[in-house]
Amino acid sequence: MKRVCVFCGASPGLRPVYAEAARTLGYLLVSRGAGLVFGGGRVGLMGVVADAVLAAGGEAVGVIPRALVAKEVAHEGLTALHVVDTMHERKALMVDLADGFVALPGGVGTLDELSEVLSWAQLGLHRKPCGVLNVDGYFDALLAMLDRGVADGFIRAEDRAFLLVDDAPALLLDRMSAHRPAPVPRWVRREEV
């Protein structure tokens, strides 16, 4: 993976373990020769992971909607900062720029971004690995809901398998690098969604 897109909070959360995981992930990306794609903010876990990548001499590419430049305090020290018009453009460009996706703890925006890349994988629009860094069990309830979706016939088991999960950043990146998803028939073309 040349670039990994990290979805995460514009807040640091209330527990130091979240920032520690973001920082570790940033350093690991650089040590593996991977760049960062992220939401472009200087605040919260976004800022932590970007600062770690930059401090280690890596590439950090941000993508932020014009309306959020001031609210999320756009990071000014990045390798590149793409300012787009809409959230839809933000997510599409982040997908285009990345070779894989990791969700760190975050809020509704993080869940939205993760859900979209999983949905696009299900539709056959990409075959890039999708991972969740389950810091201190943060995503346990989401993972249980996905498993319930499989058990109740709303999610196919092979679609659930798109989401790789680990609580250790290095192990998650190892699993993502080794992951070879099964071929998925393309349901639609990207222009149609």
Sine and cosine of phi, psi and omega as CSV:
sin_phi,cos_phi,sin_psi,cos_psi,sin_omega,cos_omega
0.00,0.00,0.86,-0.51,0.01,-1.00
-0.99,0.16,-0.57,0.82,0.05,-1.00
-0.65,-0.76,0.66,-0.75,0.05,-1.00
-0.89,-0.46,0.78,-0.63,0.06,-1.00
-1.00,0.04,0.80,-0.61,0.01,-1.00
-0.93,-0.37,0.86,-0.51,0.11,-0.99
-0.99,-0.10,0.77,-0.64,-0.02,-1.00
-0.27,-0.96,0.09,-1.00,-0.11,-0.99
-0.95,0.30,0.54,-0.84,0.18,-0.98
-0.99,0.13,0.05,1.00,0.11,-0.99
-0.89,-0.45,0.48,-0.88,0.05,-1.00
-0.99,0.16,-0.15,0.99,-0.12,-0.99
0.98,0.21,0.09,-1.00,-0.08,-1.00
-1.00,-0.10,-0.09,1.00,-0.08,-1.00
-0.88,-0.48,0.75,-0.66,-0.03,-1.00
-0.85,0.52,-0.39,0.92,-0.03,-1.00
-0.87,0.49,-0.48,0.88,0.00,-1.00
-0.93,0.36,-0.74,0.68,0.03,-1.00
-0.91,0.41,-0.60,0.80,0.03,-1.00
-0.87,0.49,-0.69,0.73,0.01,-1.00
-0.91,0.41,-0.65,0.76,0.02,-1.00
-0.89,0.45,-0.69,0.72,0.01,-1.00
-0.89,0.45,-0.72,0.70,0.01,-1.00
-0.88,0.48,-0.70,0.72,0.02,-1.00
-0.87,0.49,-0.68,0.73,0.02,-1.00
-0.86,0.51,-0.74,0.67,0.03,-1.00
-0.89,0.46,-0.64,0.77,0.00,-1.00
-0.91,0.42,-0.63,0.78,0.04,-1.00
-0.84,0.54,-0.75,0.66,-0.03,-1.00
-0.91,0.42,-0.66,0.75,-0.02,-1.00
-0.90,0.44,-0.36,0.93,0.01,-1.00
-0.98,-0.18,0.11,0.99,0.04,-1.00
0.98,0.21,0.33,0.94,-0.01,-1.00
-0.97,-0.25,0.62,-0.79,0.12,-0.99
-1.00,0.01,0.18,-0.98,0.00,-1.00
-0.94,-0.34,0.69,-0.72,0.25,-0.97
-0.88,-0.47,0.71,-0.70,-0.03,-1.00
-0.38,-0.92,-0.03,-1.00,-0.11,-0.99
-0.95,0.32,0.00,1.00,0.16,-0.99
0.99,0.10,-0.01,1.00,-0.02,-1.00
-1.00,0.08,0.44,-0.90,0.04,-1.00
-1.00,-0.03,-0.22,0.97,-0.12,-0.99
-0.99,-0.15,0.26,-0.97,0.11,-0.99
0.89,0.46,-0.41,-0.91,0.01,-1.00
-0.91,0.41,-0.44,0.90,0.07,-1.00
-0.85,0.53,-0.75,0.66,0.00,-1.00
-0.91,0.42,-0.61,0.80,-0.01,-1.00
-0.89,0.45,-0.77,0.64,-0.05,-1.00
-0.92,0.39,-0.65,0.76,0.01,-1.00
-0.91,0.42,-0.69,0.72,0.01,-1.00
-0.89,0.46,-0.61,0.79,0.02,-1.00
-0.91,0.42,-0.69,0.73,0.02,-1.00
-0.88,0.47,-0.73,0.68,-0.02,-1.00
-0.91,0.42,-0.65,0.76,0.00,-1.00
-0.89,0.45,-0.48,0.88,0.01,-1.00
-1.00,0.01,0.08,1.00,0.04,-1.00
1.00,0.10,0.33,0.95,-0.03,-1.00
-1.00,-0.07,0.02,-1.00,0.01,-1.00
-1.00,-0.06,0.78,-0.63,0.05,-1.00
-0.79,-0.61,0.90,-0.44,-0.03,-1.00
-0.91,-0.41,0.86,-0.52,0.01,-1.00
-0.97,-0.25,0.50,-0.87,0.07,-1.00
-0.72,-0.70,0.88,-0.48,-0.10,-0.99
-0.63,-0.77,0.67,-0.74,0.09,-1.00
-0.95,0.33,0.56,-0.83,-0.01,-1.00
-0.78,0.63,-0.65,0.76,-0.04,-1.00
-0.91,0.41,-0.34,0.94,-0.03,-1.00
-0.97,-0.23,0.02,1.00,-0.04,-1.00
-0.83,0.55,-0.70,0.71,-0.01,-1.00
-0.99,0.16,-0.65,0.76,-0.07,-1.00
-0.93,0.38,-0.67,0.74,0.01,-1.00
-1.00,-0.07,0.11,0.99,0.03,-1.00
0.76,0.65,0.99,0.16,-0.05,-1.00
-0.77,0.63,0.72,-0.69,-0.01,-1.00
-0.96,0.29,0.83,-0.56,-0.08,-1.00
-1.00,-0.10,-0.11,0.99,-0.07,-1.00
-0.97,-0.23,0.38,0.93,-0.11,-0.99
-0.99,0.14,0.29,-0.96,0.13,-0.99
-0.88,0.47,-0.66,0.75,0.05,-1.00
-0.44,-0.90,0.60,-0.80,0.08,-1.00
-0.77,-0.64,0.90,-0.44,0.04,-1.00
-0.99,-0.13,0.87,-0.50,0.07,-1.00
-0.98,-0.20,0.87,-0.50,-0.06,-1.00
-0.90,-0.43,0.13,-0.99,-0.07,-1.00
-1.00,0.08,-0.56,0.83,-0.12,-0.99
-0.72,-0.70,0.26,-0.96,0.09,-1.00
-0.90,0.44,-0.58,0.81,0.03,-1.00
-0.88,0.47,-0.68,0.73,0.05,-1.00
-0.90,0.44,-0.62,0.78,0.01,-1.00
-0.85,0.53,-0.79,0.61,-0.06,-1.00
-0.91,0.42,-0.66,0.75,-0.01,-1.00
-0.90,0.44,-0.67,0.74,0.00,-1.00
-0.93,0.36,-0.63,0.78,0.04,-1.00
-0.87,0.49,-0.66,0.75,0.03,-1.00
-0.89,0.45,-0.70,0.72,-0.02,-1.00
-0.90,0.44,-0.59,0.80,-0.08,-1.00
-0.99,0.17,-0.28,0.96,-0.15,-0.99
-0.95,-0.31,0.41,-0.91,0.08,-1.00
-0.96,-0.29,-0.04,1.00,0.03,-1.00
-0.13,-0.99,0.21,-0.98,-0.12,-0.99
-0.70,-0.72,0.69,-0.73,0.08,-1.00
-0.78,-0.63,0.75,-0.66,0.13,-0.99
-0.98,-0.20,0.82,-0.58,0.19,-0.98
-0.99,-0.15,0.16,-0.99,0.08,-1.00
-0.80,0.60,0.59,-0.81,0.00,-1.00
-0.09,-1.00,-0.18,-0.98,-0.05,-1.00
-0.97,-0.26,-0.55,-0.84,-0.08,-1.00
-0.88,0.47,-0.63,0.78,0.02,-1.00
-0.89,0.46,-0.65,0.76,0.04,-1.00
-0.90,0.44,-0.68,0.73,0.03,-1.00
-0.90,0.44,-0.63,0.78,0.04,-1.00
-0.88,0.48,-0.74,0.67,-0.02,-1.00
-0.90,0.44,-0.70,0.71,0.02,-1.00
-0.89,0.45,-0.70,0.71,0.01,-1.00
-0.87,0.49,-0.64,0.77,-0.02,-1.00
-0.91,0.41,-0.70,0.71,-0.01,-1.00
-0.93,0.37,-0.53,0.85,0.08,-1.00
-0.93,0.37,-0.67,0.74,0.03,-1.00
-0.89,0.46,-0.68,0.74,0.01,-1.00
-0.91,0.41,-0.58,0.81,0.07,-1.00
-0.91,0.42,-0.68,0.73,0.02,-1.00
-0.87,0.49,-0.60,0.80,0.00,-1.00
-0.99,0.17,-0.08,1.00,0.01,-1.00
0.99,0.15,0.30,0.95,-0.03,-1.00
-0.99,0.14,-0.30,0.95,0.14,-0.99
-0.43,-0.90,0.30,-0.95,0.04,-1.00
-0.82,-0.58,0.49,0.87,-0.03,-1.00
-0.99,0.12,0.60,-0.80,-0.01,-1.00
-0.92,0.38,0.62,-0.78,0.01,-1.00
-0.86,-0.51,0.80,-0.60,-0.05,-1.00
-0.74,-0.67,0.39,-0.92,0.09,-1.00
-0.84,-0.54,0.82,-0.57,0.12,-0.99
-1.00,0.00,0.98,-0.17,-0.14,-0.99
-0.99,0.11,0.95,0.33,-0.05,-1.00
-0.90,0.44,0.89,-0.45,0.05,-1.00
0.77,0.63,0.60,0.80,0.06,-1.00
0.97,0.26,0.27,0.96,-0.07,-1.00
-0.81,0.59,-0.62,0.78,-0.07,-1.00
-0.99,-0.10,0.16,0.99,-0.05,-1.00
-0.81,0.59,-0.70,0.71,-0.03,-1.00
-0.91,0.41,-0.63,0.77,0.04,-1.00
-0.90,0.44,-0.69,0.72,0.00,-1.00
-0.90,0.43,-0.62,0.78,0.06,-1.00
-0.90,0.43,-0.63,0.78,0.03,-1.00
-0.90,0.44,-0.67,0.74,0.03,-1.00
-0.89,0.45,-0.66,0.75,0.04,-1.00
-0.90,0.44,-0.62,0.78,0.07,-1.00
-0.90,0.44,-0.61,0.79,0.06,-1.00
-0.87,0.49,-0.61,0.79,0.07,-1.00
-0.93,0.38,-0.75,0.66,-0.04,-1.00
-0.87,0.50,-0.57,0.82,-0.04,-1.00
-1.00,-0.08,0.12,0.99,0.12,-0.99
0.99,0.14,0.30,0.95,0.04,-1.00
-1.00,-0.10,-0.39,0.92,-0.01,-1.00
-0.79,-0.61,0.77,-0.64,0.06,-1.00
-0.95,0.30,0.60,-0.80,-0.02,-1.00
-0.84,0.54,-0.62,0.78,0.00,-1.00
-0.92,0.39,-0.49,0.87,0.08,-1.00
-0.96,0.27,-0.61,0.79,0.07,-1.00
-0.88,0.47,-0.54,0.84,-0.02,-1.00
-0.94,0.35,-0.23,0.97,0.07,-1.00
-0.87,0.49,-0.52,0.85,-0.11,-0.99
-1.00,-0.02,0.92,-0.38,0.04,-1.00
-1.00,-0.01,0.63,-0.78,-0.10,-1.00
-0.73,-0.69,0.69,-0.73,0.15,-0.99
-0.39,-0.92,0.36,-0.93,0.05,-1.00
-0.98,-0.21,0.00,1.00,0.03,-1.00
-0.91,-0.43,0.85,-0.53,-0.05,-1.00
-0.82,0.57,-0.69,0.72,-0.03,-1.00
-0.90,0.44,-0.67,0.74,-0.01,-1.00
-0.92,0.38,-0.61,0.79,0.04,-1.00
-0.89,0.45,-0.72,0.70,0.02,-1.00
-0.90,0.44,-0.60,0.80,0.08,-1.00
-0.87,0.49,-0.73,0.68,-0.02,-1.00
-0.90,0.43,-0.63,0.78,0.02,-1.00
-0.92,0.40,-0.67,0.74,0.00,-1.00
-0.90,0.43,-0.57,0.82,-0.04,-1.00
-1.00,0.07,-0.25,0.97,-0.12,-0.99
-0.93,0.37,0.77,-0.64,0.09,-1.00
-0.81,-0.58,1.00,-0.08,-0.07,-1.00
-0.91,0.42,0.52,-0.86,0.06,-1.00
-0.90,0.43,0.52,-0.85,0.05,-1.00
-0.86,0.51,0.66,-0.76,0.02,-1.00
-0.85,-0.52,0.78,-0.62,0.07,-1.00
-0.90,0.44,0.66,-0.75,0.01,-1.00
-0.97,0.25,0.87,-0.49,-0.01,-1.00
-0.98,0.19,-0.62,0.79,-0.03,-1.00
-0.56,-0.83,0.24,-0.97,0.14,-0.99
-1.00,0.01,0.43,-0.90,-0.08,-1.00
-0.85,0.52,-0.57,0.82,-0.01,-1.00
-0.89,0.45,-0.32,0.95,-0.06,-1.00
-1.00,0.06,-0.22,0.98,-0.04,-1.00
-0.97,-0.23,0.00,0.00,0.00,0.00
